[in-house]
Amino acid sequence: MLVDDDQQFLDLNEAMLERVSKQFEIRATTDQEEVVNEVESGWADAVVSDYDMPGRNGVELLEDIRDIDSELPYILFTGRGSEEVAAEAMNADVTDYFQKGSGNEVYTEIATSVTDEVEDYRRLHTADILTDLVDYHNEPVIVIDNKQNITYANEALAKVTDKEVQNLIGEDISAVNVPEVEGELSENVYDETLSQGSNIVRDIWEDEDKTYHLNLTSVSGYNGTVVGTTTST
């Protein structure tokens, strides 16, 4: 979303951003309520806003947007380059800040900022969805970082290992072993997982009825991150 009360500046900004980045689908408006509605609907991936506008300024609009979505990229593009405005914007958790009249190169900088911030926003949003899904998954799941420490574990894993989730976070991956195979995960399987993509480690947990097998898979795009899921027989 692109918002500015000056239609001439709005048209110019829209044309310049479309010129420097063909991937954008820009919806330009002088109506702040339209921006709020589009954010509420989930359509907008980012907002680029002027500061001086009637009714409420760009920072006040940002505060309303933050009440809807605390993580949505919000970029202030203003003709007022004062330290006071910059400080006000930062205090309201603005994503980025650019000043009008800085030459045409500023549009390339804005486009780069929007692209990077939207990628991070989508990744974070996807991670939140996946976390919610995994939290309610019936099978044990863990996430391991490049130091071979557990960064996430769901309740199903805690039940199998007879440990609290909070006590697993930060522990070495050997914390999920049964005593008979203690150390097996931490010694070899992590490096094998990164090199091969996945690896099955058998007999990680056992109870009266089942033997659990842990399937470790490296996550593309997250350097050194390994996700573990289980099957049982």
C-alpha positions as CSV (number, residue, x, y, z in Angstrom):
1,M,0.0,0.0,0.0
2,L,1.2,3.5,-0.9
3,V,-0.5,6.4,0.9
4,D,0.0,10.2,0.4
5,D,-2.5,13.0,0.7
6,D,-0.9,14.8,-2.3
7,Q,-2.2,13.1,-5.5
8,Q,0.6,14.4,-7.6
9,F,3.3,13.0,-5.2
10,L,1.3,9.8,-4.9
11,D,1.2,9.3,-8.7
12,L,4.9,10.1,-9.0
13,N,5.9,7.7,-6.2
14,E,3.8,4.9,-7.7
15,A,5.3,5.4,-11.1
16,M,8.9,5.5,-9.8
17,L,8.5,2.4,-7.6
18,E,6.9,0.4,-10.4
19,R,9.8,1.5,-12.7
20,V,12.5,0.3,-10.3
21,S,10.7,-2.9,-9.3
22,K,8.4,-4.8,-11.7
23,Q,7.5,-7.3,-9.0
24,F,5.4,-4.9,-6.9
25,E,1.6,-4.9,-7.0
26,I,1.0,-1.3,-5.8
27,R,-2.3,0.0,-4.5
28,A,-2.0,3.8,-4.2
29,T,-4.5,5.9,-2.2
30,T,-5.0,9.2,-0.5
31,D,-7.5,7.6,1.9
32,Q,-5.9,6.4,5.2
33,E,-9.0,4.3,6.0
34,E,-8.5,2.3,2.9
35,V,-5.0,1.5,4.1
36,V,-6.4,0.3,7.5
37,N,-9.0,-1.8,5.7
38,E,-6.5,-3.5,3.4
39,V,-4.2,-4.3,6.3
40,E,-7.1,-5.7,8.3
41,S,-8.1,-7.8,5.3
42,G,-4.6,-9.3,5.0
43,W,-4.0,-7.9,1.5
44,A,-1.2,-5.6,2.2
45,D,2.4,-6.9,2.6
46,A,3.8,-3.5,3.4
47,V,2.8,0.2,3.7
48,V,4.8,3.2,2.4
49,S,3.4,6.3,3.9
50,D,3.8,10.1,3.8
51,Y,4.2,11.9,7.2
52,D,2.2,15.2,6.8
53,M,-1.4,14.2,6.1
54,P,-4.7,15.6,7.3
55,G,-6.6,13.8,10.1
56,R,-3.6,11.9,11.3
57,N,0.0,11.9,10.3
58,G,2.1,9.0,9.1
59,V,3.2,8.0,12.6
60,E,-0.3,8.1,14.0
61,L,-1.4,5.9,11.0
62,L,1.5,3.6,11.9
63,E,0.3,3.3,15.5
64,D,-3.1,2.2,14.2
65,I,-1.5,-0.3,11.8
66,R,0.6,-1.7,14.7
67,D,-2.7,-2.4,16.6
68,I,-3.7,-4.6,13.7
69,D,-0.4,-6.2,12.8
70,S,2.7,-5.6,15.0
71,E,5.1,-6.9,12.4
72,L,3.9,-5.5,9.0
73,P,6.6,-3.6,7.2
74,Y,5.8,0.1,7.5
75,I,8.1,2.6,5.7
76,L,7.8,6.4,6.2
77,F,8.6,8.5,3.1
78,T,8.4,12.1,4.2
79,G,9.3,15.6,3.1
80,R,10.1,16.5,6.8
81,G,13.5,15.3,7.6
82,S,13.7,16.6,11.1
83,E,15.3,14.6,14.0
84,E,12.0,15.0,15.9
85,V,10.0,13.2,13.2
86,A,12.7,10.5,12.9
87,A,12.6,9.9,16.6
88,E,8.8,9.9,16.7
89,A,8.8,7.3,13.9
90,M,11.4,5.1,15.6
91,N,9.5,5.2,18.9
92,A,6.4,4.0,17.0
93,D,8.4,1.0,15.6
94,V,8.7,2.2,12.0
95,T,10.4,-0.3,9.8
96,D,12.4,2.2,7.7
97,Y,12.6,5.9,7.0
98,F,13.3,7.8,3.8
99,Q,13.3,11.5,3.0
100,K,11.7,13.0,-0.1
101,G,13.9,15.1,-2.4
102,S,16.8,12.8,-2.1
103,G,17.0,12.1,-5.9
104,N,15.6,9.2,-7.9
105,E,18.0,6.8,-6.3
106,V,15.8,6.9,-3.1
107,Y,13.1,4.9,-5.0
108,T,15.6,2.1,-5.5
109,E,16.5,2.2,-1.8
110,I,12.8,2.0,-0.9
111,A,12.2,-0.9,-3.3
112,T,15.1,-2.8,-1.8
113,S,13.9,-2.1,1.7
114,V,10.4,-3.2,0.9
115,T,11.6,-6.4,-0.8
116,D,13.9,-7.4,2.1
117,E,11.4,-6.5,4.8
118,V,8.5,-8.3,3.1
119,E,10.6,-11.5,2.7
120,D,11.4,-11.4,6.4
121,Y,7.8,-10.7,7.3
122,R,6.5,-13.6,5.2
123,R,9.1,-15.9,6.7
124,L,8.1,-14.9,10.2
125,H,4.4,-15.3,9.4
126,T,5.0,-18.7,7.9
127,A,7.1,-19.7,10.9
128,D,4.3,-18.6,13.3
129,I,1.8,-20.7,11.3
130,L,4.1,-23.7,11.3
131,T,4.7,-23.4,15.0
132,D,1.0,-23.3,15.7
133,L,0.5,-26.4,13.6
134,V,3.4,-28.3,15.2
135,D,2.4,-27.3,18.7
136,Y,-0.8,-29.4,18.2
137,H,0.9,-32.2,16.2
138,N,0.5,-35.7,17.8
139,E,4.0,-36.8,16.9
140,P,7.2,-35.5,18.6
141,V,9.0,-32.7,16.7
142,I,12.2,-30.9,17.5
143,V,14.3,-28.1,15.8
144,I,18.0,-28.1,16.2
145,D,20.4,-25.1,15.4
146,N,23.9,-25.1,14.0
147,K,25.3,-25.6,17.5
148,Q,23.4,-28.8,17.8
149,N,21.1,-27.3,20.5
150,I,17.4,-27.7,20.6
151,T,15.6,-24.5,19.8
152,Y,12.1,-25.9,19.6
153,A,10.2,-28.9,21.0
154,N,6.5,-29.6,21.0
155,E,4.5,-31.1,23.8
156,A,4.4,-34.6,22.1
157,L,8.2,-34.7,22.4
158,A,8.1,-33.7,26.0
159,K,5.7,-36.5,26.8
160,V,7.9,-39.1,25.1
161,T,11.1,-38.0,26.8
162,D,9.3,-37.4,30.1
163,K,10.7,-33.8,30.3
164,E,9.2,-30.4,30.3
165,V,9.4,-28.4,27.0
166,Q,11.2,-25.5,28.7
167,N,13.8,-27.9,30.0
168,L,14.6,-29.2,26.6
169,I,15.1,-25.8,24.9
170,G,18.8,-25.0,24.8
171,E,19.9,-28.6,25.5
172,D,22.2,-30.6,23.3
173,I,20.3,-33.1,21.0
174,S,21.6,-36.0,23.1
175,A,18.9,-34.9,25.6
176,V,16.3,-36.7,23.5
177,N,18.1,-40.1,23.6
178,V,17.2,-43.0,25.7
179,P,20.1,-44.2,27.9
180,E,21.0,-47.1,25.6
181,V,21.9,-44.7,22.7
182,E,23.1,-41.7,24.6
183,G,25.5,-39.6,22.6
184,E,24.6,-41.2,19.2
185,L,22.8,-38.1,18.0
186,S,25.3,-35.6,19.0
187,E,28.3,-37.4,17.7
188,N,27.5,-38.2,14.1
189,V,23.9,-37.8,12.9
190,Y,23.9,-34.0,12.8
191,D,26.7,-33.7,10.3
192,E,25.2,-36.6,8.3
193,T,21.9,-34.9,8.2
194,L,23.4,-31.7,6.8
195,S,25.4,-33.6,4.1
196,Q,22.7,-36.0,3.1
197,G,19.5,-34.0,3.7
198,S,18.0,-36.6,6.0
199,N,18.8,-39.6,8.1
200,I,16.8,-42.1,10.1
201,V,18.0,-42.9,13.6
202,R,16.3,-45.9,15.1
203,D,15.4,-46.8,18.7
204,I,15.6,-43.3,20.1
205,W,12.6,-43.8,22.4
206,E,10.9,-47.0,23.6
207,D,7.9,-47.7,25.7
208,E,5.8,-50.8,26.4
209,D,4.0,-50.7,23.0
210,K,6.2,-48.8,20.6
211,T,9.6,-48.1,19.3
212,Y,10.1,-44.5,18.0
213,H,12.3,-43.6,15.0
214,L,13.6,-40.1,14.6
215,N,13.8,-38.6,11.1
216,L,16.1,-35.6,10.9
217,T,16.0,-33.3,7.9
218,S,18.0,-30.2,7.1
219,V,15.9,-27.1,6.4
220,S,16.7,-25.3,3.1
221,G,17.3,-21.6,3.6
222,Y,18.1,-21.8,7.3
223,N,21.8,-22.5,7.5
224,G,22.6,-25.3,9.9
225,T,19.0,-25.8,11.1
226,V,17.7,-29.4,11.4
227,V,14.1,-30.5,12.0
228,G,13.3,-33.8,13.6
229,T,10.0,-35.7,13.3
230,T,9.1,-39.2,14.4
231,T,7.4,-42.3,13.3
232,S,6.6,-45.3,15.5
233,T,6.3,-49.0,15.1
